[in-house]
Amino acid sequence: MDDHLEMGRMLQEPLSDEGYEVELATRGAEAIRLVRSRPFDAVLSDLRMEEVDGFDVLAAVQAVDPEVPVLLMTAFGGVENAVEAMKRGAWHYFTKPFRLDEVLIYLRRALEDRRLRVENRTLRQVAGRSGLGALVGHSAAMRSLYELVERVAHSGASVLIRGESGCGKELVARALHTEGERAAEPFVAVNCTALPPALLESELFGHVKGAFTGATTARRGLFVEADKGTLFLDEIGDMPAELQAKLLRVLEDGEVRAVGADASRTVDVRIVAATHQELEARVREGRFRADLFYRLNVVTLRLPPLRERREDIPLLIEHFIARARGRNARSKVTGFSPEVIAALGGMPWPGNVRELENLVERLVVLVPRETVELADLKLHAPEVEPEAHPLVLAQEALWPLRRLEGEYITWVVARCGGNKTRAAELLGIDVSTIHRRDREKGSGNPPR
């Protein structure tokens, strides 16, 4: 931004040639209106201008977004102006006349500095997430889940979380704990399939010294550790029958008896259980106690598989990139190309969110550049066979925009199980547009 039009154009053209999208303002007031109307990555401004000067522009940018770098230029290159500009937060200061290559160098550095600042803030936010903030997604299914968690969190009722493996059931359990009245107390988790029955009993209920061979010291057990807090029993459907009966007694009486102990101990624990199995079928088969099922199933939360909330995949990818970069500091990856995101959006994801996170981290570790491309996906994830997606197919032969638009609408409708109302909501269009396209397609007339 410069109050001399020729100077502004002198900068606009080479910056545009370098691939930057440049907005030119010829007055300070005009520049302030622009930065208030939409986001900018960086601002170049003259310092000395009539009425509204570069310091005013600097202050306006900082009020909108303090992390946007402002680079000031002036023909009055005195030390006082330079010091004052830096004191007020200018990222850099140029003295006219300056070289264009110098501007390009410092602009690139400023943009990289901003990117790192934003990324570090994101990493801190990701690392500090808890409760509902740890759940990622804005699909209708996830919004409904958030509402249920908020309502159920303050209840003391037992909760049964149901969903396929890899859906994030423990994250939901932690959200129930963190959002509720027991948040300051312990959250203790155990996987009922990870331990043999005898060891699981000791883990849950504790044991006294000498209760069995190898019990050289006493153990409190997870129920006691979770007293006043929440105990999360993952994959409850695989709990052995003898332990089911003992768990039922704890739920009914609030008392725990350690293995080998003569007396019970009272505990106040909220139970949150999870399973990927159909417990009703296991009850009918006699493999799960009906009375325990009813005790656990006071409130049910169903987690949708990833294939039923594909619109969350881009957001999840961004979230997992940030997490993976936090664990792999030398990685250069900062994002995935639209073609890769489209390809991942078409995968069936039998392993759900966990499978997606593992794949994202693999790419963050192995790809040696900022943007992951389709070739990287084929090289480092050859097992991936995404369903046909218009953006992927259009790489093989360039399509007219009208065809690509129509194919994409058709693809989204299919991803929504044929629900055109839901598809229209995701696409941001009126459902009548989809119906009109269907009629035109059926009549053989090209869409308008």
C-alpha positions as CSV (number, residue, x, y, z in Angstrom):
1,M,0.0,0.0,0.0
2,D,1.4,3.3,-1.1
3,D,0.0,6.8,-1.7
4,H,2.0,7.0,-4.9
5,L,0.3,4.8,-7.5
6,E,3.4,4.1,-9.5
7,M,5.3,2.9,-6.5
8,G,2.4,0.6,-5.5
9,R,2.3,-0.9,-9.1
10,M,6.1,-1.3,-9.1
11,L,5.7,-3.6,-6.1
12,Q,2.4,-5.3,-7.2
13,E,3.7,-6.7,-10.5
14,P,6.9,-8.5,-9.2
15,L,5.0,-9.8,-6.1
16,S,2.2,-11.1,-8.4
17,D,4.9,-12.8,-10.6
18,E,6.2,-14.5,-7.5
19,G,2.8,-16.1,-6.9
20,Y,1.4,-13.7,-4.3
21,E,-2.1,-12.4,-4.5
22,V,-1.7,-8.7,-4.1
23,E,-4.3,-6.1,-3.2
24,L,-3.3,-2.5,-3.9
25,A,-4.5,0.5,-1.9
26,T,-3.5,4.1,-2.7
27,R,-4.5,5.7,0.6
28,G,-4.0,4.7,4.3
29,A,-7.8,4.9,5.0
30,E,-8.5,2.5,2.1
31,A,-5.9,0.1,3.4
32,I,-7.5,0.1,6.8
33,R,-10.9,-0.7,5.3
34,L,-9.3,-3.6,3.4
35,V,-7.6,-5.2,6.4
36,R,-10.9,-4.9,8.4
37,S,-12.9,-6.5,5.7
38,R,-10.9,-9.7,5.1
39,P,-7.8,-11.5,6.3
40,F,-4.3,-10.8,4.9
41,D,-1.1,-12.7,5.4
42,A,1.2,-9.6,5.3
43,V,1.0,-5.8,4.8
44,L,3.5,-3.6,3.0
45,S,2.9,0.1,3.7
46,D,4.5,3.5,3.1
47,L,5.2,5.3,6.4
48,R,4.6,8.9,5.3
49,M,1.2,9.4,3.8
50,E,-1.4,12.2,4.0
51,E,-4.1,12.1,6.7
52,V,-3.7,8.4,7.6
53,D,0.0,7.3,7.8
54,G,1.8,4.0,8.0
55,F,1.7,4.0,11.8
56,D,-2.1,4.2,11.7
57,V,-2.2,1.3,9.3
58,L,0.1,-0.7,11.6
59,A,-2.2,0.0,14.5
60,A,-5.3,-1.1,12.5
61,V,-3.6,-4.4,11.4
62,Q,-2.5,-5.2,15.0
63,A,-6.1,-4.6,16.2
64,V,-7.4,-7.1,13.7
65,D,-4.7,-9.7,14.0
66,P,-1.4,-9.0,15.9
67,E,0.3,-11.9,14.1
68,V,0.0,-10.3,10.6
69,P,3.5,-8.9,9.8
70,V,3.6,-5.2,8.7
71,L,6.6,-4.0,6.7
72,L,7.0,-0.2,6.4
73,M,8.7,1.8,3.7
74,T,9.8,5.5,3.7
75,A,12.1,7.9,2.0
76,F,12.8,9.4,5.4
77,G,15.1,6.8,6.7
78,G,16.1,8.4,9.9
79,V,17.0,6.4,12.9
80,E,14.1,7.8,15.0
81,N,11.4,6.7,12.5
82,A,13.0,3.2,12.3
83,V,13.2,2.8,16.0
84,E,9.6,4.1,16.5
85,A,8.3,1.7,13.8
86,M,10.0,-1.3,15.4
87,K,8.8,-0.2,18.9
88,R,5.2,-0.2,17.6
89,G,5.5,-3.7,16.3
90,A,6.5,-3.3,12.6
91,W,8.2,-6.5,11.4
92,H,10.7,-4.7,9.2
93,Y,11.6,-1.3,7.9
94,F,12.8,-0.4,4.4
95,T,14.4,2.9,3.4
96,K,13.7,4.2,-0.1
97,P,15.2,3.5,-2.6
98,F,15.2,-0.2,-1.9
99,R,15.9,-3.3,-4.0
100,L,13.0,-5.5,-5.0
101,D,14.9,-8.6,-4.2
102,E,15.4,-7.3,-0.7
103,V,11.6,-6.8,-0.3
104,L,11.0,-10.4,-1.5
105,I,13.5,-11.8,0.9
106,Y,12.1,-10.1,3.9
107,L,8.5,-10.7,2.9
108,R,9.2,-14.5,2.6
109,R,10.8,-14.4,6.0
110,A,7.9,-12.5,7.5
111,L,5.4,-15.0,6.1
112,E,7.4,-17.9,7.4
113,D,7.7,-16.3,10.8
114,R,3.9,-15.8,10.9
115,R,3.3,-19.4,9.8
116,L,5.5,-20.7,12.6
117,R,3.8,-18.5,15.2
118,V,0.4,-19.8,14.1
119,E,1.6,-23.4,14.0
120,N,3.1,-23.2,17.5
121,R,-0.1,-21.8,18.9
122,T,-2.0,-24.6,17.2
123,L,0.3,-27.2,18.7
124,R,-0.1,-25.7,22.2
125,Q,-3.9,-25.8,21.8
126,V,-3.8,-29.4,20.5
127,A,-1.5,-30.4,23.4
128,G,-3.8,-28.7,25.9
129,R,-7.1,-30.0,24.6
130,S,-9.4,-31.8,27.0
131,G,-13.1,-32.5,27.3
132,L,-15.2,-31.6,24.3
133,G,-12.2,-29.6,23.0
134,A,-10.5,-32.9,22.3
135,L,-13.3,-34.0,19.9
136,V,-12.9,-33.0,16.3
137,G,-15.7,-32.6,13.8
138,H,-18.5,-30.3,12.8
139,S,-20.8,-32.9,11.0
140,A,-24.4,-33.2,12.1
141,A,-23.6,-36.5,13.8
142,M,-20.8,-34.9,15.9
143,R,-22.8,-31.9,16.8
144,S,-25.5,-34.2,18.1
145,L,-22.9,-36.1,20.1
146,Y,-21.5,-32.9,21.6
147,E,-25.0,-31.9,22.8
148,L,-25.6,-35.3,24.4
149,V,-22.2,-35.2,26.1
150,E,-23.0,-31.8,27.6
151,R,-26.3,-33.0,28.9
152,V,-25.1,-36.3,30.3
153,A,-21.8,-35.1,31.7
154,H,-23.4,-33.6,34.9
155,S,-25.4,-36.8,35.5
156,G,-24.2,-39.5,37.7
157,A,-25.8,-42.2,35.5
158,S,-23.7,-45.0,34.0
159,V,-23.0,-44.5,30.3
160,L,-22.5,-47.0,27.6
161,I,-20.5,-45.7,24.6
162,R,-21.1,-47.8,21.5
163,G,-19.1,-47.6,18.2
164,E,-16.7,-49.4,16.0
165,S,-13.0,-49.8,17.0
166,G,-11.0,-46.7,16.3
167,C,-13.9,-44.2,16.6
168,G,-12.5,-42.5,19.7
169,K,-14.6,-43.9,22.5
170,E,-12.1,-43.1,25.2
171,L,-12.0,-39.5,24.0
172,V,-15.7,-39.3,24.6
173,A,-15.4,-41.0,28.0
174,R,-12.8,-38.4,29.0
175,A,-15.0,-35.6,27.7
176,L,-17.9,-36.9,29.9
177,H,-15.5,-36.8,32.9
178,T,-13.9,-33.4,32.1
179,E,-17.2,-31.7,31.4
180,G,-18.9,-33.0,34.6
181,E,-18.7,-32.4,38.3
182,R,-16.0,-35.1,38.8
183,A,-13.5,-33.3,36.6
184,A,-11.1,-32.5,39.5
185,E,-11.1,-36.2,40.5
186,P,-9.3,-39.2,38.9
187,F,-10.1,-40.5,35.4
188,V,-9.0,-44.2,35.3
189,A,-9.2,-46.3,32.1
190,V,-8.7,-50.1,31.6
191,N,-9.2,-52.2,28.5
192,C,-11.0,-55.4,29.4
193,T,-9.4,-57.4,26.6
194,A,-5.8,-56.4,27.4
195,L,-5.4,-58.6,30.5
196,P,-6.2,-62.3,31.3
197,P,-9.1,-62.8,33.7
198,A,-7.1,-63.3,36.9
199,L,-5.0,-60.3,36.3
200,L,-7.9,-58.1,35.3
201,E,-9.7,-59.0,38.5
202,S,-6.7,-57.9,40.5
203,E,-6.4,-54.7,38.4
204,L,-10.0,-53.8,39.0
205,F,-10.6,-54.8,42.5
206,G,-7.1,-55.0,44.0
207,H,-5.6,-57.8,46.2
208,V,-4.1,-58.2,49.6
209,K,-0.5,-59.4,50.1
210,G,-0.2,-63.2,49.7
211,A,-3.6,-63.5,48.0
212,F,-2.0,-65.6,45.2
213,T,1.4,-66.6,44.0
214,G,3.4,-63.5,43.2
215,A,1.3,-61.1,45.3
216,T,4.2,-59.9,47.4
217,T,2.6,-56.6,48.0
218,A,-1.0,-55.3,48.4
219,R,-2.7,-53.5,45.5
220,R,-5.6,-51.0,45.8
221,G,-7.2,-51.7,42.5
222,L,-8.6,-49.3,39.9
223,F,-12.0,-48.9,41.6
224,V,-10.2,-47.4,44.6
225,E,-7.9,-45.4,42.5
226,A,-10.9,-43.9,40.7
227,D,-12.8,-43.1,43.9
228,K,-14.8,-39.9,43.6
229,G,-13.9,-39.9,39.9
230,T,-14.6,-41.9,36.7
231,L,-13.7,-45.5,35.8
232,F,-13.7,-46.2,32.0
233,L,-14.2,-49.8,31.1
234,D,-13.2,-50.2,27.5
235,E,-14.5,-53.2,25.5
236,I,-16.8,-54.3,28.4
237,G,-18.3,-56.9,26.1
238,D,-15.2,-59.1,26.5
239,M,-15.2,-59.1,30.3
240,P,-15.2,-62.7,31.6
241,A,-18.5,-63.9,33.1
242,E,-17.1,-64.3,36.7
243,L,-15.9,-60.7,36.7
244,Q,-19.3,-59.5,35.3
245,A,-21.0,-60.8,38.5
246,K,-18.5,-59.0,40.7
247,L,-18.8,-55.8,38.7
248,L,-22.6,-55.9,39.1
249,R,-22.2,-56.1,42.9
250,V,-20.1,-53.0,42.8
251,L,-22.6,-51.1,40.7
252,E,-25.5,-52.2,43.0
253,D,-23.8,-51.8,46.4
254,G,-21.0,-49.3,45.8
255,E,-18.6,-51.7,47.6
256,V,-15.4,-53.3,46.4
257,R,-13.7,-56.4,47.9
258,A,-10.1,-57.0,47.0
259,V,-8.9,-60.5,46.1
260,G,-8.1,-62.3,49.3
261,A,-9.7,-59.6,51.5
262,D,-12.2,-60.3,54.4
263,A,-13.9,-57.0,54.2
264,S,-15.3,-54.7,51.5
265,R,-14.5,-51.0,50.9
266,T,-17.1,-48.4,49.9
267,V,-16.3,-46.4,46.7
268,D,-18.0,-43.6,44.8
269,V,-17.2,-44.2,41.2
270,R,-19.0,-43.2,38.0
271,I,-18.8,-46.0,35.4
272,V,-18.5,-45.3,31.7
273,A,-18.2,-48.4,29.6
274,A,-17.6,-48.9,25.9
275,T,-18.0,-51.6,23.4
276,H,-17.8,-52.2,19.7
277,Q,-20.0,-55.3,20.0
278,E,-23.8,-55.8,20.0
279,L,-24.3,-56.5,23.7
280,E,-27.9,-57.4,23.1
281,A,-26.8,-60.4,20.9
282,R,-24.2,-61.4,23.5
283,V,-27.0,-61.3,26.2
284,R,-29.2,-63.6,24.0
285,E,-26.2,-66.0,23.6
286,G,-25.7,-66.1,27.3
287,R,-22.2,-64.5,27.1
288,F,-23.1,-61.3,28.8
289,R,-25.3,-60.8,31.9
290,A,-28.6,-59.2,31.1
291,D,-28.8,-57.5,34.6
292,L,-25.3,-56.0,34.1
293,F,-26.3,-54.8,30.6
294,Y,-29.3,-53.0,32.0
295,R,-27.2,-51.4,34.7
296,L,-24.6,-50.2,32.3
297,N,-27.0,-49.1,29.6
298,V,-28.7,-46.3,31.5
299,V,-27.5,-43.8,28.9
300,T,-26.2,-44.8,25.5
301,L,-23.9,-42.7,23.3
302,R,-23.4,-44.0,19.7
303,L,-20.3,-42.9,17.9
304,P,-20.6,-42.7,14.1
305,P,-18.0,-44.5,12.1
306,L,-15.8,-42.2,10.0
307,R,-17.4,-43.3,6.7
308,E,-20.7,-41.7,8.0
309,R,-19.1,-38.4,8.7
310,R,-16.7,-37.9,5.8
311,E,-17.2,-34.2,5.9
312,D,-15.1,-34.2,9.1
313,I,-12.1,-35.7,7.3
314,P,-10.4,-32.4,6.2
315,L,-10.7,-31.1,9.7
316,L,-9.3,-34.3,11.2
317,I,-6.4,-34.3,8.8
318,E,-5.5,-30.7,9.8
319,H,-5.7,-31.7,13.5
320,F,-3.6,-34.9,13.0
321,I,-1.0,-33.0,11.0
322,A,-0.5,-30.6,13.9
323,R,-0.3,-33.5,16.4
324,A,2.2,-35.4,14.2
325,R,4.4,-32.4,13.7
326,G,4.5,-32.0,17.5
327,R,6.0,-35.5,17.7
328,N,8.2,-35.1,14.6
329,A,9.9,-31.7,14.9
330,R,12.0,-32.1,11.7
331,S,9.1,-32.8,9.4
332,K,8.5,-30.3,6.6
333,V,4.9,-31.3,6.0
334,T,2.4,-28.5,6.7
335,G,-0.6,-29.7,4.6
336,F,-2.1,-32.1,2.1
337,S,-3.1,-31.2,-1.4
338,P,-6.8,-31.0,-2.3
339,E,-6.3,-34.2,-4.4
340,V,-5.0,-36.1,-1.4
341,I,-7.8,-34.8,0.8
342,A,-10.3,-35.9,-1.8
343,A,-8.7,-39.3,-2.1
344,L,-8.7,-39.8,1.7
345,G,-12.3,-38.6,1.8
346,G,-13.2,-41.5,-0.5
347,M,-11.6,-44.3,1.5
348,P,-13.8,-46.8,3.5
349,W,-11.8,-46.4,6.7
350,P,-12.5,-49.7,8.4
351,G,-10.1,-48.6,11.2
352,N,-11.9,-45.3,11.5
353,V,-10.3,-42.2,13.1
354,R,-7.4,-44.2,14.5
355,E,-6.5,-45.5,11.0
356,L,-6.7,-42.0,9.6
357,E,-4.4,-40.6,12.3
358,N,-1.8,-43.4,11.7
359,L,-1.8,-42.7,8.0
360,V,-1.4,-38.9,8.5
361,E,1.5,-39.4,10.8
362,R,3.2,-41.8,8.4
363,L,3.0,-39.2,5.6
364,V,4.2,-36.4,8.0
365,V,7.2,-38.5,8.8
366,L,8.1,-39.7,5.3
367,V,7.2,-36.9,2.9
368,P,10.2,-34.5,2.5
369,R,8.3,-31.4,1.5
370,E,5.6,-29.0,2.8
371,T,2.6,-30.4,0.8
372,V,1.7,-34.0,0.5
373,E,0.7,-34.8,-3.1
374,L,-1.1,-37.7,-4.6
375,A,2.1,-39.4,-5.7
376,D,3.3,-39.4,-2.1
377,L,0.1,-41.2,-1.1
378,K,0.6,-43.8,-3.8
379,L,4.3,-44.2,-2.7
380,H,3.9,-44.4,1.0
381,A,0.4,-45.8,1.3
382,P,0.1,-48.3,-1.6
383,E,-2.5,-50.2,0.4
384,V,-4.8,-47.2,0.0
385,E,-7.5,-47.7,-2.6
386,P,-9.8,-44.8,-2.4
387,E,-13.2,-44.8,-4.0
388,A,-13.4,-42.8,-7.2
389,H,-13.6,-39.1,-6.4
390,P,-14.2,-36.4,-9.1
391,L,-11.1,-34.5,-8.1
392,V,-8.9,-37.6,-8.4
393,L,-10.4,-38.7,-11.7
394,A,-10.0,-35.3,-13.2
395,Q,-6.3,-35.6,-12.8
396,E,-6.2,-38.2,-15.5
397,A,-8.1,-36.2,-18.1
398,L,-9.0,-32.5,-17.6
399,W,-12.7,-32.0,-17.3
400,P,-14.9,-28.9,-18.0
401,L,-15.8,-27.1,-14.8
402,R,-19.6,-27.9,-15.3
403,R,-18.9,-31.6,-15.5
404,L,-16.7,-31.6,-12.4
405,E,-19.3,-29.7,-10.5
406,G,-22.0,-32.1,-11.5
407,E,-19.9,-35.2,-10.7
408,Y,-19.0,-33.8,-7.4
409,I,-22.6,-33.2,-6.4
410,T,-23.4,-36.7,-7.4
411,W,-20.5,-38.0,-5.4
412,V,-21.5,-36.0,-2.3
413,V,-25.1,-37.3,-2.6
414,A,-23.8,-40.9,-2.7
415,R,-21.5,-40.2,0.3
416,C,-24.7,-39.1,2.2
417,G,-26.5,-42.3,1.5
418,G,-28.7,-40.7,-1.1
419,N,-30.0,-38.1,1.3
420,K,-30.2,-35.0,-1.0
421,T,-31.2,-32.6,1.8
422,R,-28.1,-33.5,3.8
423,A,-25.9,-33.3,0.7
424,A,-27.3,-29.8,-0.1
425,E,-26.5,-28.7,3.4
426,L,-22.9,-29.9,3.1
427,L,-22.5,-28.3,-0.4
428,G,-24.0,-25.0,0.8
429,I,-26.7,-25.1,-2.0
430,D,-30.4,-25.4,-2.1
431,V,-31.8,-28.9,-2.4
432,S,-33.8,-27.7,-5.4
433,T,-30.5,-27.4,-7.3
434,I,-29.8,-31.1,-6.8
435,H,-33.4,-32.0,-7.9
436,R,-33.1,-29.8,-11.0
437,R,-29.9,-31.4,-12.0
438,D,-31.4,-34.8,-11.6
439,R,-34.3,-33.8,-13.8
440,E,-32.0,-32.4,-16.5
441,K,-29.8,-35.5,-16.4
442,G,-32.8,-37.7,-16.7
443,S,-34.2,-35.7,-19.7
444,G,-30.8,-35.7,-21.4
445,N,-30.6,-31.9,-21.4
446,P,-27.3,-30.5,-20.2
447,P,-27.4,-28.8,-16.8
448,R,-27.7,-25.0,-17.0
